[in-house]
Amino acid sequence: MSQKLRILCIHGYRQSDKTFREKTGGLRKVLKSLADFEFIRAPHILENEEESYSWFYSNPATHNIKTYNCLDSSTEDPGFDESLKFLLNHISDNGPMMVLWDSARERA
């Protein structure tokens, strides 16, 4: 392979770019010659939690704090549009990225 893969790593709920980077140390070491990893942090900080971020919320209209609950039934996706713009701007400014890697089950 003549060019390394550029992998944009997207952390999951209640994580950060830093925590995701720490969790992938072994994999990054194995793939060092094949890929460069770039970690990005979600734009929404979770209230009442240290170093915890989210790409969207479930339904802040029924909660006093910004959070995600998979049991919430909602037609809203607060924060998603802002996060999508954030990601697209990052890729536009820093791309191209060959691979997107998402660690979260809530977006799978």
C-alpha positions as CSV (number, residue, x, y, z in Angstrom):
1,M,0.0,0.0,0.0
2,S,1.5,3.3,-1.1
3,Q,-0.6,5.6,1.1
4,K,-1.7,5.1,4.7
5,L,-5.4,5.0,5.5
6,R,-6.6,8.1,7.3
7,I,-9.1,6.9,9.9
8,L,-11.4,9.4,11.6
9,C,-12.4,7.9,14.9
10,I,-15.7,9.0,16.3
11,H,-16.3,8.2,20.0
12,G,-19.5,6.9,21.6
13,Y,-21.8,8.4,24.1
14,R,-20.3,9.5,27.4
15,Q,-16.8,9.3,25.9
16,S,-14.4,11.7,24.5
17,D,-11.7,11.8,21.8
18,K,-9.2,11.2,24.6
19,T,-10.9,8.2,26.1
20,F,-11.5,6.6,22.7
21,R,-7.8,7.1,21.9
22,E,-6.7,5.4,25.1
23,K,-9.0,2.4,24.4
24,T,-7.5,1.9,21.0
25,G,-3.8,1.9,21.9
26,G,-3.2,-1.7,21.1
27,L,-5.0,-1.6,17.7
28,R,-3.2,1.6,16.7
29,K,0.2,0.0,17.5
30,V,-0.6,-3.0,15.3
31,L,-1.8,-0.8,12.4
32,K,0.8,1.9,12.8
33,S,2.4,1.2,9.4
34,L,-1.0,1.0,7.6
35,A,-3.0,3.8,9.1
36,D,-3.1,7.2,10.7
37,F,-5.8,7.7,13.3
38,E,-7.5,11.0,14.0
39,F,-9.8,11.3,17.0
40,I,-12.5,13.9,17.1
41,R,-14.7,15.0,20.1
42,A,-18.4,15.5,19.9
43,P,-19.5,19.2,20.2
44,H,-22.0,18.6,23.0
45,I,-20.8,18.3,26.6
46,L,-23.0,16.3,28.9
47,E,-24.1,18.2,31.9
48,N,-23.1,16.9,35.4
49,E,-20.4,14.6,33.8
50,E,-16.7,15.2,33.5
51,E,-15.1,14.6,30.1
52,S,-18.3,13.2,28.7
53,Y,-19.6,14.2,25.3
54,S,-22.5,13.3,23.0
55,W,-23.4,13.7,19.4
56,F,-27.1,14.3,20.1
57,Y,-29.7,14.1,22.9
58,S,-32.8,12.0,23.2
59,N,-35.4,14.6,24.3
60,P,-34.3,17.6,26.3
61,A,-37.9,18.9,26.4
62,T,-38.7,16.3,29.0
63,H,-35.4,16.5,30.9
64,N,-33.7,19.3,32.8
65,I,-30.3,18.1,31.8
66,K,-28.9,17.3,28.4
67,T,-28.6,13.5,28.1
68,Y,-29.5,10.5,26.0
69,N,-31.9,7.8,27.1
70,C,-32.6,5.0,24.7
71,L,-36.0,4.5,26.4
72,D,-37.1,8.0,25.5
73,S,-39.7,8.1,22.7
74,S,-39.2,11.2,20.7
75,T,-39.6,12.7,17.2
76,E,-36.8,15.1,17.9
77,D,-33.0,14.7,17.4
78,P,-31.6,17.6,19.4
79,G,-28.0,18.3,18.6
80,F,-27.8,15.9,15.6
81,D,-27.8,18.6,12.9
82,E,-25.2,20.6,14.7
83,S,-23.0,17.5,15.1
84,L,-23.4,16.5,11.4
85,K,-22.3,20.0,10.3
86,F,-19.4,19.8,12.7
87,L,-18.3,16.4,11.2
88,L,-18.7,17.5,7.6
89,N,-16.8,20.7,8.3
90,H,-14.0,18.8,9.9
91,I,-13.7,16.4,7.0
92,S,-13.9,19.2,4.5
93,D,-11.1,21.1,6.3
94,N,-8.9,18.1,7.1
95,G,-10.0,15.5,4.6
96,P,-10.2,13.4,2.7
97,M,-10.7,10.7,5.3
98,M,-10.6,7.2,3.8
99,V,-12.4,5.6,6.7
100,L,-14.9,6.6,9.4
101,W,-14.8,4.5,12.6
102,D,-17.6,4.8,15.1
103,S,-17.4,3.2,18.5
104,A,-21.0,3.8,19.6
105,R,-23.9,1.4,19.5
106,E,-26.6,4.2,19.6
107,R,-25.7,5.2,16.0
108,A,-25.2,1.7,14.6
